[in-house]
């Protein structure tokens, strides 16, 4: 998604958009740190990647992509909590799947709309 969002529109730096995401990332890593064991580096890399994806999505004017990216982060946060903090239960599994499906539908629909619009405005 990062490459896709970048190709649609390269992001303009915005501290207002970056700061909450950076706070989320630092908080996430701080809270999970003691539970990650040998997974510290992979989790940091992945959490950073989805944070960058969320940041790039906020630079686009498509609300579906923004909501999709946010739900993607929420889904993965719930999943990480259930993996690293406590046993996986059916309610968390359901929450992960619902937020993940919402994320994917929003992202796909948002990208579809952008591609459709770009094709409509291109000269033939």
CORRA-V9857 format. One record per pair of residues at least 12 apart in sequence whose ideal C-beta (glycine too) atoms are under 10 Angstrom apart, sorted by the first residue. I is the first residue (numbers start at 1). J is the second residue. Records with the same first field share a line. If there is no record, write none. Layout:
# CORRA-V9857
I->J  J
This chain:
# CORRA-V9857
1->49  50  52  53  54  56  57  65  68  69  72  103  107  111
2->49  50  52  53  54  55  56  57  69
3->53  56
4->53  56  57  65  107  111  114  115
5->52  53  54  55  56  57  58  59  60  62  65  69  107  110  111  114
6->52  53  56  59
8->56  57  59  60  61  62  65  110  111  114  115  118
9->56  59  60  61  62  114
10->56  59
11->52  55  56  57  58  59  60
12->59
13->55  59
14->55  58  59
16->58
17->54  55  56  57  58  59
18->51  55  58
20->54  55  58
21->50  51  52  53  54  55  58  73
22->51  55
24->47  50  51  54  73  77
25->44  47  48  50  51  52  54  55  73
26->47  51
28->43  44  47  48  50  51  73  76  77  80  81
29->43  44  47  48
31->80  81  84  85
32->44  47  77  80  81  83  84  85
33->84
34->84
35->80  81  83  84  85  86
36->80  83  84
37->84
39->80  83  84
43->80  83  84
46->76  80
47->73  76  77  80
50->69  72  73  75  76  77
51->69  73
53->65  68  69  72  73  107
54->66  68  69  70  72  73
55->69
56->69
57->69  70  72  73  106  107  110
58->70
60->110  111  114
61->114
62->106  107  109  110  111  113  114  117
63->106  110  113
64->105  106  107  108  109  110  111  112  113  114
65->106  107  108  109  110  111  113  114
66->106  107  110
67->102  103  105  106  107  109  110
68->102  103  104  105  106  107  108  109  110  111
69->103  106  107  110
70->99  102  103  106
71->98  99  100  101  102  103  104  105  106  107
72->99  100  102  103  104  106  107
73->99  103
74->95  96  98  99  100  102  103
75->95  96  97  98  99  100  101  102  103  104
76->96  99  100  103
77->96  99
78->91  92  93  94  95  96  97  98  99  100
79->92  93  95  96  97  99  100
80->96
81->95  96
82->95  96
